[in-house]
Amino acid sequence: MTNMTPLMILALFLSTGCTTILQNEVGVRRTFGRLEKETLKPGLHMLNPFTTSIEKLSTYTRNLKISTSLPSREGLTVQATISILYRVNPKRIHVVLRRAEKNYESNLILSIFRSASADVCARYPAKDMHSGRRSKIEHAIQKRMTEVLSKRGFIVEAVLLKNISLPPRLANSIEQRLSAEQDAMRMRYILEREKQEAQRKKIEAMGERDAQKIRSQGITEKLLRMRYIEAFERLAKSSNSKVIITSGSKSPVLTLPATNKKKHHQEREQHPSDGK
């Protein structure tokens, strides 16, 4: 029993004379009530439990969610759900431990947000909180909070406005305006499509007209040649002697020989009555 006493005392001392700092944590020794300058990183650290303690803070990103009312430039009240993403700056843990209260989230972070959001949102119309300009408002609030909280050892990563609830009359007005804009865009699309279709038909008609003109010219020339050939065939079957003169595109010329002309004159003298 006597031999076990020193071991028990040593085990008790070791169990109370060391502490572990986890990942996403930083620590600082406090000796006789004063903070030391050294920042302790994750791992096992020894300490004198009678004179020293280790203050630890988490450095992971916290998500502070709140529901609040935001003022607008018109004096309206907009309901919104807010997410504030922030964390402790490991390099400024001494500042946090010296100046921040234990419940710094509600006493410091939230108070700074309410002041910054009221100042920023009052410069924008209510409809901007429900439009693409919302990101600009979020960034402005984050910037105002960072100006104050960075000096106190906190990093504000983002401020997100969600579940924006506009006053009913304003919400209806915005909905009607968006509906009118969509109708106008739809009409412009229809008119542009009809214009393109009319242009297509016009080009198609011009092409068809030109093609028809070319076909008509080709058919006329071929038809004339066929008529010439048919006329030649009929003349060839005739018993009278004929001379046909043709060249190129000119029409053929039909002439009678002199002998035929003389014979034809004699026949008319023998039968004068035929000439009556």
C-alpha atoms as an extended CHARMM CRD file, in Angstrom:
* protein
*
       276  EXT
         1         1  MET       CA              0.0000000000        0.0000000000        0.0000000000  PROA      1               0.0000000000
         2         2  THR       CA              2.8730000000        2.3290000000        0.8320000000  PROA      2               0.0000000000
         3         3  ASN       CA              4.4830000000        1.7050000000       -2.5810000000  PROA      3               0.0000000000
         4         4  MET       CA              1.2510000000        2.5340000000       -4.4060000000  PROA      4               0.0000000000
         5         5  THR       CA              0.8330000000        5.9830000000       -2.8540000000  PROA      5               0.0000000000
         6         6  PRO       CA              3.4590000000        7.8180000000       -4.9780000000  PROA      6               0.0000000000
         7         7  LEU       CA              2.0250000000        6.2890000000       -8.1370000000  PROA      7               0.0000000000
         8         8  MET       CA             -1.4570000000        7.4130000000       -7.2510000000  PROA      8               0.0000000000
         9         9  ILE       CA             -0.2570000000       10.9270000000       -6.5260000000  PROA      9               0.0000000000
        10        10  LEU       CA              1.6330000000       11.0190000000       -9.8370000000  PROA      10              0.0000000000
        11        11  ALA       CA             -1.3970000000        9.7860000000      -11.7680000000  PROA      11              0.0000000000
        12        12  LEU       CA             -3.6090000000       12.3770000000      -10.0920000000  PROA      12              0.0000000000
        13        13  PHE       CA             -1.0850000000       15.1270000000      -10.8960000000  PROA      13              0.0000000000
        14        14  LEU       CA             -0.7950000000       14.0980000000      -14.5280000000  PROA      14              0.0000000000
        15        15  SER       CA             -4.5470000000       13.9030000000      -14.9620000000  PROA      15              0.0000000000
        16        16  THR       CA             -4.9950000000       17.4330000000      -13.7120000000  PROA      16              0.0000000000
        17        17  GLY       CA             -1.7310000000       18.8950000000      -15.0330000000  PROA      17              0.0000000000
        18        18  CYS       CA             -2.3380000000       18.5230000000      -18.8020000000  PROA      18              0.0000000000
        19        19  THR       CA             -4.9960000000       19.4580000000      -21.3050000000  PROA      19              0.0000000000
        20        20  THR       CA             -5.7340000000       18.7610000000      -24.9550000000  PROA      20              0.0000000000
        21        21  ILE       CA             -6.4830000000       21.3550000000      -27.6100000000  PROA      21              0.0000000000
        22        22  LEU       CA             -8.5220000000       19.8720000000      -30.4460000000  PROA      22              0.0000000000
        23        23  GLN       CA             -8.5640000000       20.6630000000      -34.1370000000  PROA      23              0.0000000000
        24        24  ASN       CA            -10.2780000000       23.9750000000      -34.9560000000  PROA      24              0.0000000000
        25        25  GLU       CA             -9.3050000000       25.2340000000      -31.5020000000  PROA      25              0.0000000000
        26        26  VAL       CA             -6.6580000000       27.6080000000      -30.1780000000  PROA      26              0.0000000000
        27        27  GLY       CA             -5.6240000000       28.2090000000      -26.6050000000  PROA      27              0.0000000000
        28        28  VAL       CA             -3.7410000000       30.5960000000      -24.3650000000  PROA      28              0.0000000000
        29        29  ARG       CA             -2.2790000000       29.9780000000      -20.9140000000  PROA      29              0.0000000000
        30        30  ARG       CA             -3.5890000000       32.1340000000      -18.1200000000  PROA      30              0.0000000000
        31        31  THR       CA             -1.1130000000       32.2900000000      -15.2370000000  PROA      31              0.0000000000
        32        32  PHE       CA             -2.1580000000       34.0020000000      -12.0270000000  PROA      32              0.0000000000
        33        33  GLY       CA             -5.0060000000       35.5760000000      -13.9630000000  PROA      33              0.0000000000
        34        34  ARG       CA             -2.8520000000       37.0650000000      -16.7530000000  PROA      34              0.0000000000
        35        35  LEU       CA             -2.8420000000       35.8590000000      -20.3760000000  PROA      35              0.0000000000
        36        36  GLU       CA              0.4800000000       34.7260000000      -21.7710000000  PROA      36              0.0000000000
        37        37  LYS       CA              1.5720000000       35.8490000000      -25.2770000000  PROA      37              0.0000000000
        38        38  GLU       CA              2.0680000000       32.3570000000      -26.6940000000  PROA      38              0.0000000000
        39        39  THR       CA             -0.8110000000       30.8900000000      -28.6910000000  PROA      39              0.0000000000
        40        40  LEU       CA             -1.2400000000       27.1530000000      -28.1640000000  PROA      40              0.0000000000
        41        41  LYS       CA             -1.9350000000       25.0170000000      -31.2220000000  PROA      41              0.0000000000
        42        42  PRO       CA             -3.8940000000       21.7290000000      -31.3100000000  PROA      42              0.0000000000
        43        43  GLY       CA             -2.2550000000       18.9490000000      -29.2610000000  PROA      43              0.0000000000
        44        44  LEU       CA             -1.4260000000       17.9260000000      -25.6640000000  PROA      44              0.0000000000
        45        45  HSD       CA             -0.1470000000       20.6790000000      -23.3590000000  PROA      45              0.0000000000
        46        46  MET       CA              1.2100000000       20.4270000000      -19.7960000000  PROA      46              0.0000000000
        47        47  LEU       CA              0.3860000000       22.9800000000      -17.1020000000  PROA      47              0.0000000000
        48        48  ASN       CA              0.6400000000       23.5950000000      -13.3990000000  PROA      48              0.0000000000
        49        49  PRO       CA             -2.9380000000       23.1840000000      -12.2290000000  PROA      49              0.0000000000
        50        50  PHE       CA             -2.3100000000       25.2720000000       -9.1090000000  PROA      50              0.0000000000
        51        51  THR       CA             -1.1180000000       28.4090000000      -10.9470000000  PROA      51              0.0000000000
        52        52  THR       CA             -2.0940000000       28.0250000000      -14.6130000000  PROA      52              0.0000000000
        53        53  SER       CA             -5.1850000000       27.3520000000      -16.6940000000  PROA      53              0.0000000000
        54        54  ILE       CA             -5.6650000000       27.1870000000      -20.4590000000  PROA      54              0.0000000000
        55        55  GLU       CA             -8.3330000000       29.2460000000      -22.1680000000  PROA      55              0.0000000000
        56        56  LYS       CA             -9.5990000000       27.6280000000      -25.3830000000  PROA      56              0.0000000000
        57        57  LEU       CA            -11.7100000000       28.9870000000      -28.2230000000  PROA      57              0.0000000000
        58        58  SER       CA            -13.1470000000       27.2710000000      -31.2760000000  PROA      58              0.0000000000
        59        59  THR       CA            -12.0680000000       28.6460000000      -34.6800000000  PROA      59              0.0000000000
        60        60  TYR       CA            -14.5170000000       26.8050000000      -36.9140000000  PROA      60              0.0000000000
        61        61  THR       CA            -17.0960000000       28.8070000000      -38.8310000000  PROA      61              0.0000000000
        62        62  ARG       CA            -20.3000000000       29.4490000000      -36.9230000000  PROA      62              0.0000000000
        63        63  ASN       CA            -23.6830000000       30.0470000000      -38.5410000000  PROA      63              0.0000000000
        64        64  LEU       CA            -25.7620000000       32.5130000000      -36.5630000000  PROA      64              0.0000000000
        65        65  LYS       CA            -29.3640000000       32.3720000000      -37.8290000000  PROA      65              0.0000000000
        66        66  ILE       CA            -31.8810000000       35.0220000000      -36.8840000000  PROA      66              0.0000000000
        67        67  SER       CA            -35.2610000000       36.2900000000      -38.0620000000  PROA      67              0.0000000000
        68        68  THR       CA            -35.5800000000       40.0450000000      -38.0470000000  PROA      68              0.0000000000
        69        69  SER       CA            -37.2240000000       43.0900000000      -39.6170000000  PROA      69              0.0000000000
        70        70  LEU       CA            -35.2380000000       45.2660000000      -42.0170000000  PROA      70              0.0000000000
        71        71  PRO       CA            -36.1070000000       48.8780000000      -42.8660000000  PROA      71              0.0000000000
        72        72  SER       CA            -36.2540000000       50.1070000000      -46.4700000000  PROA      72              0.0000000000
        73        73  ARG       CA            -35.7170000000       53.4910000000      -48.1010000000  PROA      73              0.0000000000
        74        74  GLU       CA            -39.4890000000       53.9760000000      -48.4610000000  PROA      74              0.0000000000
        75        75  GLY       CA            -39.9750000000       53.3910000000      -44.7430000000  PROA      75              0.0000000000
        76        76  LEU       CA            -41.4170000000       49.9010000000      -45.2450000000  PROA      76              0.0000000000
        77        77  THR       CA            -40.6010000000       46.9110000000      -43.0580000000  PROA      77              0.0000000000
        78        78  VAL       CA            -39.2670000000       43.7800000000      -44.7210000000  PROA      78              0.0000000000
        79        79  GLN       CA            -39.2120000000       40.4650000000      -42.8740000000  PROA      79              0.0000000000
        80        80  ALA       CA            -36.1660000000       38.2740000000      -43.5080000000  PROA      80              0.0000000000
        81        81  THR       CA            -34.1930000000       35.3160000000      -42.2300000000  PROA      81              0.0000000000
        82        82  ILE       CA            -30.4740000000       36.0830000000      -41.8670000000  PROA      82              0.0000000000
        83        83  SER       CA            -27.4550000000       33.7940000000      -41.7250000000  PROA      83              0.0000000000
        84        84  ILE       CA            -24.2310000000       35.3260000000      -40.3800000000  PROA      84              0.0000000000
        85        85  LEU       CA            -21.1580000000       33.2000000000      -41.0560000000  PROA      85              0.0000000000
        86        86  TYR       CA            -18.2650000000       34.1920000000      -38.7900000000  PROA      86              0.0000000000
        87        87  ARG       CA            -15.3230000000       32.7230000000      -36.8720000000  PROA      87              0.0000000000
        88        88  VAL       CA            -12.6200000000       33.6610000000      -34.4030000000  PROA      88              0.0000000000
        89        89  ASN       CA             -9.3460000000       34.9060000000      -35.8810000000  PROA      89              0.0000000000
        90        90  PRO       CA             -6.6730000000       32.5650000000      -34.4050000000  PROA      90              0.0000000000
        91        91  LYS       CA             -4.0680000000       35.3300000000      -34.5770000000  PROA      91              0.0000000000
        92        92  ARG       CA             -6.1800000000       37.6190000000      -32.3800000000  PROA      92              0.0000000000
        93        93  ILE       CA             -7.3880000000       35.2260000000      -29.7060000000  PROA      93              0.0000000000
        94        94  HSD       CA             -5.8520000000       37.4150000000      -27.0010000000  PROA      94              0.0000000000
        95        95  VAL       CA             -8.0760000000       40.3100000000      -28.0960000000  PROA      95              0.0000000000
        96        96  VAL       CA            -11.1570000000       38.0820000000      -28.0220000000  PROA      96              0.0000000000
        97        97  LEU       CA            -10.3890000000       36.7560000000      -24.5610000000  PROA      97              0.0000000000
        98        98  ARG       CA             -9.5940000000       40.1960000000      -23.1460000000  PROA      98              0.0000000000
        99        99  ARG       CA            -12.4510000000       42.2030000000      -24.6550000000  PROA      99              0.0000000000
       100       100  ALA       CA            -15.2760000000       39.8190000000      -25.5050000000  PROA      100             0.0000000000
       101       101  GLU       CA            -17.7600000000       38.5430000000      -23.0120000000  PROA      101             0.0000000000
       102       102  LYS       CA            -18.4520000000       34.8530000000      -22.7220000000  PROA      102             0.0000000000
       103       103  ASN       CA            -21.7580000000       35.2120000000      -24.5670000000  PROA      103             0.0000000000
       104       104  TYR       CA            -20.1830000000       37.2860000000      -27.3500000000  PROA      104             0.0000000000
       105       105  GLU       CA            -22.5080000000       35.9010000000      -30.0220000000  PROA      105             0.0000000000
       106       106  SER       CA            -25.6180000000       37.6300000000      -28.7300000000  PROA      106             0.0000000000
       107       107  ASN       CA            -23.9330000000       40.5330000000      -26.9560000000  PROA      107             0.0000000000
       108       108  LEU       CA            -21.4670000000       41.4700000000      -29.7020000000  PROA      108             0.0000000000
       109       109  ILE       CA            -22.0280000000       39.7800000000      -33.0850000000  PROA      109             0.0000000000
       110       110  LEU       CA            -25.7840000000       40.2420000000      -33.1070000000  PROA      110             0.0000000000
       111       111  SER       CA            -25.6320000000       43.8380000000      -31.8770000000  PROA      111             0.0000000000
       112       112  ILE       CA            -23.1390000000       44.8110000000      -34.5780000000  PROA      112             0.0000000000
       113       113  PHE       CA            -25.3000000000       43.1230000000      -37.2190000000  PROA      113             0.0000000000
       114       114  ARG       CA            -28.4750000000       44.9530000000      -36.2090000000  PROA      114             0.0000000000
       115       115  SER       CA            -26.7110000000       48.2940000000      -36.4220000000  PROA      115             0.0000000000
       116       116  ALA       CA            -25.0380000000       47.5360000000      -39.7760000000  PROA      116             0.0000000000
       117       117  SER       CA            -28.1490000000       46.0450000000      -41.4020000000  PROA      117             0.0000000000
       118       118  ALA       CA            -30.3740000000       48.9510000000      -40.3640000000  PROA      118             0.0000000000
       119       119  ASP       CA            -27.8840000000       51.4750000000      -41.7340000000  PROA      119             0.0000000000
       120       120  VAL       CA            -27.3580000000       49.6500000000      -45.0570000000  PROA      120             0.0000000000
       121       121  CYS       CA            -30.9250000000       48.5250000000      -45.8120000000  PROA      121             0.0000000000
       122       122  ALA       CA            -32.3270000000       52.0050000000      -45.1840000000  PROA      122             0.0000000000
       123       123  ARG       CA            -30.4370000000       53.1730000000      -48.2970000000  PROA      123             0.0000000000
       124       124  TYR       CA            -32.1400000000       50.6680000000      -50.6420000000  PROA      124             0.0000000000
       125       125  PRO       CA            -35.7530000000       50.3060000000      -51.8310000000  PROA      125             0.0000000000
       126       126  ALA       CA            -37.5720000000       47.2350000000      -50.5690000000  PROA      126             0.0000000000
       127       127  LYS       CA            -37.7540000000       45.6340000000      -54.0200000000  PROA      127             0.0000000000
       128       128  ASP       CA            -33.9350000000       45.4760000000      -54.1930000000  PROA      128             0.0000000000
       129       129  MET       CA            -33.9080000000       43.0170000000      -51.2810000000  PROA      129             0.0000000000
       130       130  HSD       CA            -35.9530000000       40.6670000000      -53.4560000000  PROA      130             0.0000000000
       131       131  SER       CA            -33.9810000000       41.1540000000      -56.6790000000  PROA      131             0.0000000000
       132       132  GLY       CA            -30.5080000000       40.6310000000      -58.0770000000  PROA      132             0.0000000000
       133       133  ARG       CA            -29.2180000000       43.5780000000      -56.0340000000  PROA      133             0.0000000000
       134       134  ARG       CA            -29.6450000000       41.5760000000      -52.8320000000  PROA      134             0.0000000000
       135       135  SER       CA            -26.0410000000       40.3520000000      -53.0840000000  PROA      135             0.0000000000
       136       136  LYS       CA            -24.8940000000       43.9760000000      -53.0970000000  PROA      136             0.0000000000
       137       137  ILE       CA            -26.8220000000       44.5970000000      -49.8720000000  PROA      137             0.0000000000
       138       138  GLU       CA            -25.3450000000       41.4600000000      -48.2970000000  PROA      138             0.0000000000
       139       139  HSD       CA            -21.8210000000       42.5340000000      -49.1870000000  PROA      139             0.0000000000
       140       140  ALA       CA            -22.3990000000       46.0360000000      -47.7900000000  PROA      140             0.0000000000
       141       141  ILE       CA            -23.6190000000       44.6360000000      -44.4370000000  PROA      141             0.0000000000
       142       142  GLN       CA            -20.6640000000       42.2540000000      -44.2780000000  PROA      142             0.0000000000
       143       143  LYS       CA            -18.2540000000       45.1180000000      -44.9420000000  PROA      143             0.0000000000
       144       144  ARG       CA            -19.7580000000       47.2730000000      -42.1760000000  PROA      144             0.0000000000
       145       145  MET       CA            -19.5960000000       44.3920000000      -39.6880000000  PROA      145             0.0000000000
       146       146  THR       CA            -15.9950000000       43.5940000000      -40.6330000000  PROA      146             0.0000000000
       147       147  GLU       CA            -14.9330000000       47.1860000000      -39.9750000000  PROA      147             0.0000000000
       148       148  VAL       CA            -15.9580000000       46.7550000000      -36.3330000000  PROA      148             0.0000000000
       149       149  LEU       CA            -15.4750000000       43.0580000000      -35.5880000000  PROA      149             0.0000000000
       150       150  SER       CA            -12.0330000000       42.6320000000      -37.1780000000  PROA      150             0.0000000000
       151       151  LYS       CA            -10.6190000000       44.8610000000      -34.4360000000  PROA      151             0.0000000000
       152       152  ARG       CA            -12.2190000000       42.5800000000      -31.8560000000  PROA      152             0.0000000000
       153       153  GLY       CA            -10.7220000000       39.3900000000      -33.3020000000  PROA      153             0.0000000000
       154       154  PHE       CA            -13.5740000000       38.0920000000      -35.4720000000  PROA      154             0.0000000000
       155       155  ILE       CA            -13.7410000000       37.3230000000      -39.2020000000  PROA      155             0.0000000000
       156       156  VAL       CA            -17.1190000000       37.8150000000      -40.9060000000  PROA      156             0.0000000000
       157       157  GLU       CA            -17.1640000000       35.4270000000      -43.8790000000  PROA      157             0.0000000000
       158       158  ALA       CA            -20.6250000000       36.2000000000      -45.2420000000  PROA      158             0.0000000000
       159       159  VAL       CA            -24.0270000000       37.6790000000      -44.5110000000  PROA      159             0.0000000000
       160       160  LEU       CA            -26.9070000000       35.9560000000      -46.3150000000  PROA      160             0.0000000000
       161       161  LEU       CA            -30.4290000000       37.3530000000      -46.6460000000  PROA      161             0.0000000000
       162       162  LYS       CA            -32.9790000000       34.5650000000      -47.0510000000  PROA      162             0.0000000000
       163       163  ASN       CA            -36.7500000000       34.1290000000      -47.0300000000  PROA      163             0.0000000000
       164       164  ILE       CA            -37.4330000000       37.7600000000      -47.8850000000  PROA      164             0.0000000000
       165       165  SER       CA            -41.0750000000       38.6450000000      -47.1790000000  PROA      165             0.0000000000
       166       166  LEU       CA            -42.1740000000       41.9290000000      -48.7630000000  PROA      166             0.0000000000
       167       167  PRO       CA            -45.3340000000       43.8510000000      -47.7940000000  PROA      167             0.0000000000
       168       168  PRO       CA            -48.3420000000       42.3810000000      -49.6800000000  PROA      168             0.0000000000
       169       169  ARG       CA            -49.0540000000       45.4570000000      -51.8390000000  PROA      169             0.0000000000
       170       170  LEU       CA            -45.4240000000       45.7490000000      -52.9060000000  PROA      170             0.0000000000
       171       171  ALA       CA            -45.1800000000       42.0140000000      -53.5900000000  PROA      171             0.0000000000
       172       172  ASN       CA            -48.2690000000       42.1680000000      -55.8440000000  PROA      172             0.0000000000
       173       173  SER       CA            -46.8920000000       45.1990000000      -57.6750000000  PROA      173             0.0000000000
       174       174  ILE       CA            -43.5750000000       43.4580000000      -58.3350000000  PROA      174             0.0000000000
       175       175  GLU       CA            -45.3580000000       40.3110000000      -59.4980000000  PROA      175             0.0000000000
       176       176  GLN       CA            -47.4960000000       42.3040000000      -61.9590000000  PROA      176             0.0000000000
       177       177  ARG       CA            -44.4590000000       44.1500000000      -63.2990000000  PROA      177             0.0000000000
       178       178  LEU       CA            -42.5480000000       40.9090000000      -63.8130000000  PROA      178             0.0000000000
       179       179  SER       CA            -45.5680000000       39.3900000000      -65.5600000000  PROA      179             0.0000000000
       180       180  ALA       CA            -45.8070000000       42.4070000000      -67.8930000000  PROA      180             0.0000000000
       181       181  GLU       CA            -42.0960000000       42.1880000000      -68.6780000000  PROA      181             0.0000000000
       182       182  GLN       CA            -42.4320000000       38.4900000000      -69.5030000000  PROA      182             0.0000000000
       183       183  ASP       CA            -45.3930000000       39.2050000000      -71.8010000000  PROA      183             0.0000000000
       184       184  ALA       CA            -43.4170000000       41.9270000000      -73.5730000000  PROA      184             0.0000000000
       185       185  MET       CA            -40.4440000000       39.6080000000      -74.0340000000  PROA      185             0.0000000000
       186       186  ARG       CA            -42.7350000000       36.8830000000      -75.3700000000  PROA      186             0.0000000000
       187       187  MET       CA            -44.3220000000       39.3060000000      -77.8700000000  PROA      187             0.0000000000
       188       188  ARG       CA            -40.9110000000       40.5350000000      -79.0510000000  PROA      188             0.0000000000
       189       189  TYR       CA            -39.8970000000       36.9310000000      -79.6130000000  PROA      189             0.0000000000
       190       190  ILE       CA            -43.0520000000       36.2130000000      -81.6440000000  PROA      190             0.0000000000
       191       191  LEU       CA            -42.6150000000       39.3460000000      -83.7670000000  PROA      191             0.0000000000
       192       192  GLU       CA            -38.9730000000       38.5390000000      -84.4410000000  PROA      192             0.0000000000
       193       193  ARG       CA            -39.8720000000       34.9860000000      -85.4090000000  PROA      193             0.0000000000
       194       194  GLU       CA            -42.6230000000       36.2030000000      -87.7800000000  PROA      194             0.0000000000
       195       195  LYS       CA            -40.2230000000       38.7080000000      -89.3170000000  PROA      195             0.0000000000
       196       196  GLN       CA            -37.6570000000       35.9950000000      -89.9600000000  PROA      196             0.0000000000
       197       197  GLU       CA            -40.3400000000       33.7170000000      -91.4180000000  PROA      197             0.0000000000
       198       198  ALA       CA            -41.5360000000       36.4990000000      -93.7720000000  PROA      198             0.0000000000
       199       199  GLN       CA            -37.9600000000       37.1280000000      -94.8750000000  PROA      199             0.0000000000
       200       200  ARG       CA            -37.4890000000       33.4150000000      -95.5220000000  PROA      200             0.0000000000
       201       201  LYS       CA            -40.6510000000       33.2410000000      -97.6340000000  PROA      201             0.0000000000
       202       202  LYS       CA            -39.5990000000       36.3190000000      -99.5860000000  PROA      202             0.0000000000
       203       203  ILE       CA            -36.2130000000       34.8150000000     -100.4140000000  PROA      203             0.0000000000
       204       204  GLU       CA            -37.8600000000       31.5130000000     -101.3190000000  PROA      204             0.0000000000
       205       205  ALA       CA            -40.3540000000       33.2800000000     -103.6450000000  PROA      205             0.0000000000
       206       206  MET       CA            -37.5690000000       35.2280000000     -105.3570000000  PROA      206             0.0000000000
       207       207  GLY       CA            -35.6510000000       32.0220000000     -105.9370000000  PROA      207             0.0000000000
       208       208  GLU       CA            -38.7160000000       30.2900000000     -107.3430000000  PROA      208             0.0000000000
       209       209  ARG       CA            -39.4290000000       33.2560000000     -109.6370000000  PROA      209             0.0000000000
       210       210  ASP       CA            -35.8810000000       33.2560000000     -111.0020000000  PROA      210             0.0000000000
       211       211  ALA       CA            -36.0020000000       29.5080000000     -111.5220000000  PROA      211             0.0000000000
       212       212  GLN       CA            -39.3370000000       29.7660000000     -113.3410000000  PROA      212             0.0000000000
       213       213  LYS       CA            -37.9640000000       32.5010000000     -115.5630000000  PROA      213             0.0000000000
       214       214  ILE       CA            -35.0030000000       30.3500000000     -116.5150000000  PROA      214             0.0000000000
       215       215  ARG       CA            -37.2680000000       27.3700000000     -117.1840000000  PROA      215             0.0000000000
       216       216  SER       CA            -39.6140000000       29.5030000000     -119.3250000000  PROA      216             0.0000000000
       217       217  GLN       CA            -36.7620000000       30.7660000000     -121.4550000000  PROA      217             0.0000000000
       218       218  GLY       CA            -35.4660000000       27.2490000000     -121.9800000000  PROA      218             0.0000000000
       219       219  ILE       CA            -38.9000000000       25.8890000000     -122.8930000000  PROA      219             0.0000000000
       220       220  THR       CA            -39.5750000000       28.7040000000     -125.4320000000  PROA      220             0.0000000000
       221       221  GLU       CA            -36.3490000000       28.1030000000     -127.3260000000  PROA      221             0.0000000000
       222       222  LYS       CA            -36.9240000000       24.3590000000     -127.4230000000  PROA      222             0.0000000000
       223       223  LEU       CA            -40.5330000000       24.8190000000     -128.5070000000  PROA      223             0.0000000000
       224       224  LEU       CA            -39.5380000000       27.0850000000     -131.4240000000  PROA      224             0.0000000000
       225       225  ARG       CA            -36.9940000000       24.5680000000     -132.6350000000  PROA      225             0.0000000000
       226       226  MET       CA            -39.6150000000       21.8390000000     -132.5310000000  PROA      226             0.0000000000
       227       227  ARG       CA            -41.9910000000       24.0150000000     -134.5470000000  PROA      227             0.0000000000
       228       228  TYR       CA            -39.2440000000       24.6370000000     -137.1380000000  PROA      228             0.0000000000
       229       229  ILE       CA            -38.6200000000       20.9220000000     -137.4440000000  PROA      229             0.0000000000
       230       230  GLU       CA            -42.3350000000       20.1680000000     -137.8630000000  PROA      230             0.0000000000
       231       231  ALA       CA            -42.6030000000       22.8580000000     -140.5820000000  PROA      231             0.0000000000
       232       232  PHE       CA            -39.6230000000       21.3980000000     -142.4350000000  PROA      232             0.0000000000
       233       233  GLU       CA            -41.2030000000       17.9520000000     -142.3040000000  PROA      233             0.0000000000
       234       234  ARG       CA            -44.4730000000       19.2420000000     -143.7980000000  PROA      234             0.0000000000
       235       235  LEU       CA            -42.6080000000       21.0800000000     -146.5820000000  PROA      235             0.0000000000
       236       236  ALA       CA            -40.6050000000       17.9940000000     -147.3950000000  PROA      236             0.0000000000
       237       237  LYS       CA            -43.8340000000       16.0420000000     -147.9810000000  PROA      237             0.0000000000
       238       238  SER       CA            -45.1860000000       18.7160000000     -150.3820000000  PROA      238             0.0000000000
       239       239  SER       CA            -44.9800000000       18.0250000000     -154.2330000000  PROA      239             0.0000000000
       240       240  ASN       CA            -43.8580000000       21.5670000000     -155.0330000000  PROA      240             0.0000000000
       241       241  SER       CA            -40.1950000000       22.4630000000     -155.3190000000  PROA      241             0.0000000000
       242       242  LYS       CA            -39.0160000000       24.8340000000     -152.6120000000  PROA      242             0.0000000000
       243       243  VAL       CA            -35.8600000000       26.4610000000     -151.3830000000  PROA      243             0.0000000000
       244       244  ILE       CA            -35.5210000000       26.8990000000     -147.6070000000  PROA      244             0.0000000000
       245       245  ILE       CA            -32.9380000000       29.3290000000     -146.3080000000  PROA      245             0.0000000000
       246       246  THR       CA            -32.1780000000       29.3350000000     -142.5810000000  PROA      246             0.0000000000
       247       247  SER       CA            -29.2890000000       30.5870000000     -140.4730000000  PROA      247             0.0000000000
       248       248  GLY       CA            -28.8290000000       30.4740000000     -136.7220000000  PROA      248             0.0000000000
       249       249  SER       CA            -31.6980000000       31.9100000000     -134.7840000000  PROA      249             0.0000000000
       250       250  LYS       CA            -33.4880000000       33.5140000000     -137.7610000000  PROA      250             0.0000000000
       251       251  SER       CA            -36.7140000000       32.0360000000     -139.1210000000  PROA      251             0.0000000000
       252       252  PRO       CA            -36.4360000000       30.0640000000     -142.4040000000  PROA      252             0.0000000000
       253       253  VAL       CA            -37.2110000000       31.8220000000     -145.7310000000  PROA      253             0.0000000000
       254       254  LEU       CA            -39.2330000000       29.9320000000     -148.3510000000  PROA      254             0.0000000000
       255       255  THR       CA            -38.6500000000       30.7470000000     -152.0900000000  PROA      255             0.0000000000
       256       256  LEU       CA            -40.0180000000       29.2180000000     -155.3400000000  PROA      256             0.0000000000
       257       257  PRO       CA            -37.7660000000       28.3970000000     -158.3760000000  PROA      257             0.0000000000
       258       258  ALA       CA            -38.1830000000       30.4670000000     -161.6420000000  PROA      258             0.0000000000
       259       259  THR       CA            -39.4760000000       27.4740000000     -163.7000000000  PROA      259             0.0000000000
       260       260  ASN       CA            -42.2810000000       26.9170000000     -161.2700000000  PROA      260             0.0000000000
       261       261  LYS       CA            -43.1610000000       30.5930000000     -161.4280000000  PROA      261             0.0000000000
       262       262  LYS       CA            -43.3600000000       30.4970000000     -165.3300000000  PROA      262             0.0000000000
       263       263  LYS       CA            -45.4740000000       27.3250000000     -165.3620000000  PROA      263             0.0000000000
       264       264  HSD       CA            -47.7910000000       28.8200000000     -162.8340000000  PROA      264             0.0000000000
       265       265  HSD       CA            -48.2150000000       31.9490000000     -165.0620000000  PROA      265             0.0000000000
       266       266  GLN       CA            -49.0590000000       29.8540000000     -168.1940000000  PROA      266             0.0000000000
       267       267  GLU       CA            -51.6760000000       27.9060000000     -166.3380000000  PROA      267             0.0000000000
       268       268  ARG       CA            -53.3520000000       31.1420000000     -165.3370000000  PROA      268             0.0000000000
       269       269  GLU       CA            -53.3990000000       32.3500000000     -169.0510000000  PROA      269             0.0000000000
       270       270  GLN       CA            -55.0420000000       29.1000000000     -170.2410000000  PROA      270             0.0000000000
       271       271  HSD       CA            -57.7110000000       29.3690000000     -167.6160000000  PROA      271             0.0000000000
       272       272  PRO       CA            -58.4380000000       33.0570000000     -167.3270000000  PROA      272             0.0000000000
       273       273  SER       CA            -61.7510000000       32.3290000000     -165.6910000000  PROA      273             0.0000000000
       274       274  ASP       CA            -59.8760000000       30.9960000000     -162.6880000000  PROA      274             0.0000000000
       275       275  GLY       CA            -58.5320000000       34.4390000000     -162.0470000000  PROA      275             0.0000000000
       276       276  LYS       CA            -62.0090000000       35.9490000000     -161.7690000000  PROA      276             0.0000000000
